[in-house]
């Protein structure tokens, strides 16, 4: 075994030149792979990561970090041409995937920031098979700085016949609705100049999958909708008055826990309490090259997460934003879901007393096995002036054995107060927004990898798209530019930006 590992180390160190001042920091098995990391002690970010298949020794991943003080700007370094980048990637694949080169016939090249992405895939019918082949990144110096191999899969046969695209599109259009909501737009994700909140119409459902042979939806219409939610009344009994002291608010027992960290940034204060018997950081072991030791070095605060209580407080409002309790929780209660909900509402009354005006409880499906859970979880959608805030949710977890709050994930009350004062009013109707959206809606064929009880393999599907670029992209690199929302005040299209590494 050790002889095989020596061979692996020799191969990993030969893929790219390892400078003499680099130290071998990690040499460990992770799942079914052998993982190596070399690091520059003066520039830890400029590390070299190599992953080999544990059985065959084949190269699976390569990542070469860049020194931050040598990082190039967009203007001082030219992006390699597509032809140059592909020749470099072809030679790399010829060397490290010699038996598979001819399998990966679909090629997609995209310019990134000062480098080129080259994706190779297996294909059937001219369409790429997701999570096959490999990805390469070629930098401005003509070097492979990022490589990942997904492997070869059994190729599906092209169907003898497929459903009419017009019939599929009619189903999509017939079920489509425009949902009014408030969204937070990011310049890194949307074509906007500044981070901002807007009132928009969101298409729903916007993601659907249709069997390309039968033309039927793979999952049914209910699959795509978020759970319904309804207003939440105050708790049946008024909770006892609590002091503003954070330890009393979240129930810290000073005999069992001690505050070991208090960190403050621009927006929040983070507290960590540890059980007294675990309140000291474990000493590092010299020459430990395990992956676990690596993360202890990279994330020195990771030891704080076990046997601990973590709370985050919003500085501007003094409100609790997050709570997480990780320790053994013994008790002899057997609370029902309704009893746990009452505990959750008591807690919300203390940390978010205005919650009846803003929160709506999501409906919950009963577990199929019928077993009582150790914890009951409650999710609350956030509404401001009757309009939902997109993807903003409050979550509360209650231990059924003790009634104790184990998890609380809140939202910024400063944000809620700001949005409540905006008084959003739509300037166009849902039907007008739908007409604008349908002007860009189309349908495309793609292969979908499914691993389910009734199906395992690749299936050809139709899916809706609003992309301005009809070229099929690779799922690993995010989404293409497409219409994501309609501005409800101006009627302008809001495009998603192209995500690039």
N, C-alpha and C positions, 0 to 999 in steps of 0.2 A: 504493500500500500504506500509506504513512504517513498519507494522508488518511483511509483506512478506520480505521486505528488511532486517529486523533484522534476520529473519530465514536464508536468504542467507548469511549474514555476519557470522553467527554462523557456517554454513556448510563450508564456504570457509576457515575459520580459523581452522577447525578440520581436514582438509585433510592432512596437514603436520604440525609438531610442529612449532609454531611461537614463537621465542625467546622473552623474556620479554622486551629486549631493542629495539625491532623493533617497528617502528611507522606505523600506517595505513596511507599511503600517498594518495592512490586513492581508491575511492568507487563511481563508476559512471556507467551509462548505455552507452554502445557503440553498436550502431545498435541494434541487438536483443539479446545482452548479458549483463550480469552484471559483471563488471570488478573490481578486487581488486589488490592492490599492497601494500605489507609491505616492509619497507626498514630499513636497519641498518644504522643509522646516521654516524657511523664511517667508514662504508664500503658500500657506495651506490650501488656498483656493485653486492653485495650479497643480492639482493632483492628476494622476493617471489611473483610471479604473479599467480593469480587464476581467471579463467573465468567460469561463470556459465550461462546456458541457461536462458534467462530472463523469459520464460514462465513456464518451468518445474523445474528449479533449478538444472538440471543435470550438472555434471562436463564436461566442454568442453576443457579446457586447464589448464596446470600446468607448471610453469617454475621456478626452484630454481637456483638462481645465486650462484656463488662461489667467495669467497674472493680472491682477486688477490694475497695477500701476503701469502695465504695458498695454492695457486695453486700447484698441484703436477706436477712433471716432468714425463717423459715417463718411467723412470727407478725406481721410488720410490713407485709405486702403480700398483698393478696387475689388469688387466682387468678381470671381472668376467667371468666364463665359460658360454657357451651358455645355458646349462641346468639350472644353477643357475639363470641367468637373466630371462629366460622364466618362471620359477616358480614364481619369484617375480612379473613379469608383469601379469601372470595369476591370482594371488591373488588380485592384484590391480584392474584388470578388473572385477573380480568376485564381488568385493566390490562396484565399482562405475558404472559398466554397467551390472548389474545382468540379465536384460531381453534380452540383446543383445549378450551375450558371445557366445552362440551357433551359431550365425549368422556369426561370423568372423572366418572362418575355414582355410583360407589360411594364412600361417605364414612364414615370412622371417626374418632371424636373421643375423645381420652383425656386425662385430667388428669395433668399432670406436676408438677414442683416449681415452684410459683408461675407456671405457664404452662399452656397447652393445646396439645396436638398435634392437628393436623388432617391426615388422610391422604386423598388423592383417588386413585382408581384407575379404570382401565377395568374393565369387568366383563362376564362372560358367565354366564347362568343365575343371577344374583344373587351370584356369587362373584368376588372381586377377582382381577385378573391381576397377579402379582408384578412389581415393577420397571417399572411403568407409572405415569403420572400424576405426582403431586408430593406433597411433605410441607411443611407449614408449622408453625412454632411462633409462637404469639402470647403475648407477655409480659403482665404485670399492667397495663402502661400502654396496652395495646391496640396494640402495635407488632409488626410482623413482624421477629423477630430471627434466624430460621433458615428457609431455604427451599432445597429441592432439587427439581429437575425431572428425572424419569427418561425422559420422552418417551412417544410414542404407538407402539403395536405393532399388528400385524395381529391382530384378534380371532378366536379359534377358534370353531368352531360347536359347539353342545351336541350330544353324541352322541345317536343315535337311541334307544339303549338302553344301560343300564349293568348291571353285575353285581350280584347280590344281596348286600347288606351283611352278612348273616349268614354267608354262605359265606366272605367275606374275613376276617371276625372269627374264624371257626373256624380259619383258617390261622394267623392271628397267635397265637391262644391255643395251638394245637398245637405251634408252634415255640418258644414263649417259655420261657426258663429264668431262674432267679434266681441270680446270681453273687455269691458272698461276696467282699467287698473292703473295704479301708480307704479312706475318703475324707476330704478336708479340706473342711469346710463353712464358707462365708463368710456373714456377716450381710447383705452386699450382694447375694447371689445366692440364698440359701436362707432359709427362715423359722426362723432360729436367732438367739439373742441374742448369742453370742460366737463368734469363730473357734475351731474345734475339730476334732479328728479323731474319727471314729466308725467302728465296724464296721457295715457295712450289707449288704443284699442289693440288687444292682442288676439291673434287668430287662435281658435280652439275648436277641435284639436288640431295642432299644427304638425305633429309627428304621427304618421300612420304607415302601416305596412300591409300591402295587399299581395296575396299569392298571385304571381304573374300568370299561372296556368288557369286557375279558376276565376280570378278577378275578385275573390272574396277577401275581406279583412282577416288578417291572421288571428286577431285577438278579440274582436268585437268592440262596439263603440264605447262600452263602459270602461274599457281598459285604459283609455287615454285621459279620463277626467280625474281631477283631484277629488278627494273625499268632500262631501257636502259638510257645511258647518252651520252652526246656529248660535244665536246670542246666549250668553252665559249669565245667569242671575247671581247675585251676591250669595255667599255661603248662608246656610240656614241658621247658623249660630255665629255671633260676632266673636272674632278671635281676641285673645287677651292683648292689651296694649303692650307694645314692645318699645324698648329704648332704641335710640339711634345707633347704639354701639353695634358694630358689625358682628361681633362674636355672639352677642345675645340674639341678634336678628336671625342668624342662621343656625343657632343652637350648638355653639362650641362648648364642650365640657373642659374647663381649664385644668381639671385633674388628670385628664387623659391626653390632651393635645397642647402643643406649644407652637407659637408663631416662629417659623424658621426663615421666612422670606417676605419682604414687602417691596414691590417694585412699582415705580411710577413712570408713566410715559405721558405724552401730550394729552391723551384722552382718558386714560383709565389708571386705576390702582389695582394691582394684583397681589393678593394675600395667599400664602400657603402655610397651613398648619400641618404638623406631622404628629403621629402618635409618639409619645415621649421615648419609648423604647427604640424607635426607628428614626430619631431626630438627628442622626449624624451621618454625613456622607461616607459611603464605604471607600476604603483606600484603593487606589488603582494598583493593578498587578503589573510589575515590570515585564516587558517583552510579551505582553498578551496581544496576539495578532488576531483575535477573534473579532467577528463582526459586531458582537455585543459590546466589546471593549471600545471599538471604534466609535460607536454611537454615544457611549458614555463620555468619550473625549470631545466629540463634536457638539453634543448637547449636554453640557455638564449639569444642567438642572433637571435631567430626566429622572434622577433618583428621587426627586421631590414628588413624583406622581403616585407612587405606591404608598399605601397606608396613610393617606393624606386627605385634607379638605382644601379645595382651591376655590377662591371667590374673586370675582372681578367687579369693581365698582366704577361706574361712570363718574368722572371728576366733575363735570359741569353741573350735574344734577344730584350727585350723591346716591343714585339709584343702583341697586344690585343688577348687574348684567348677566353674570354667570355664576353657577355654583356646581361643584362636582365633589362628591364624597366617595372615596375609595378605601374602604376598610370593612372588615367583617361586621355584619349587621344581624345580630341574633335577636329573636323575639318570639313570642308565642301567640301573637294575633294572627288572624286569617281574614283580613279585610276584603270585602267585596270591591268591585270596581266603583260602585257608587260611593262607598265609604272612602275609598282612596281619592275620588274626585272631590269630596268634601274637604279632605286634608289639603289637596292641591289648591282649592279655592281659598282656604284659610291662609295659605302661604302667599298667594297672589294678593290677598287683601292687605298683607303687611308690606310686601315689596313693590306692589304695583296697584295701589288702592283705586285707581281710575279704570281698572281693567274691564268693568262691565260696559264702558263706552267704546272700547277699542278691540276687544277680543271676542272671537267666535270659536266655539269648540268644534273640532272636526269629529265627524262620526267615525266610530271605530268598529271594525269587524271582529267578531268573536274568534278566538283561535280554533283552528280546525280540529286539533287533538283534544279539545275540551279540558285540558289541564290548566290548573291555576298557576299564573306566573308568579315569580318572585317579586317582580315590580310591575306596576301599572303605569303606562305612559300616556300622557295627554298632550295633544297638539292643538294650538289655538292660532287660527288665522288672524291677521291684524287688519283692521279696517279703520280708515280715517274719514269722517263725514260720509260714512256709508260706502266708501270705495276701498277695495282691497289693495294692500301694498304687495307687489309681486315678490314672491319667494321670501317674505319676512314672516317668521313663525316663532311663537313662544312655546317652549316645551317644558313639561314638568314630569319628573319620574318619582313615584312614591313606592316605598318598600311595603309590601303587603303584610309582612311579619311584624313591623314596628310602627307603621304610619309615618315614618321619617321621610323627609324630602331628600332624595339622593342626587337628583340632577335638576338643574334649572338653567335653561338657555333663554335669555331674554333679548330685548332689543333696546336700542338707544331711546330713552325718553326725550332727549333733546331733539332727536329726529322726528319723533311723533308730534311733539309740540310745534316744531317748525312746519310740518306738513298740515297740521290742523289749522294753522293760520293762513295757508295758501288759498283756501276756498276755490279749489279746482272746479271749472265748469267746462264741459265739452262744447266745442264749436261746430262739430259735425255729428251726424247721426251714425248709429251702428250700420245702417244700410249703405250710407255714403262711404264709410270706412271699408266695408266689405267689397264694394265695387272697386275701390282703389287697390285693394289687396289682390283681388281676382285678376286684375290687369297684369300681374306678374306671376301668377300661379301656373305651374306646369307639373308634369309627371315624368319621372325617369326610372329606368331599369337599373337595379344594382343587385349584387349578390349579398345575401345576409347569412352570417354564420349563426346557427341555432344549436343549442345543446339542451334539449328538453326531453321529457319522458316519451313523447310521441314522435320526436324528430331529432336527429343528430346529423349535422352536416351542413352543406350550403343549400340555400333555397333562393331562387330567383324571385325578386319582389318588385312591385311598383311602389314608389314613395313620392310624396309631394315635394316640390322644390320651388323656391323663388330666386334661385341663384342667377346672377347676371352672367356667370361663367358656367356654361353647360358641361364643361369637362368634369368627369367624375374625379373627385379628389380622394385622398387617402384619409381614413378616419383618425389616424394617429396625429395628424397635423391640424386638428380643429376643423372649423367650418369655412366654407367659401363665403364670399360676399353675397348677402341675400336680404330681402325685406323681412325684418323681424317684427316691427310694430308700425302702426299708423298713429301719428301725433293727433290726439283727440281734439286739440285746440286749433291747430293750423291745417290739419289734413296732410301734412308732409310725410313722406316715407322716411322711416328710420331704418337704416341699413346696418346689419352686423358687419364689423370689420373682419378682414382676413387675418387669422391668427398665425403668426410666424415666430419660429424660434430664433 
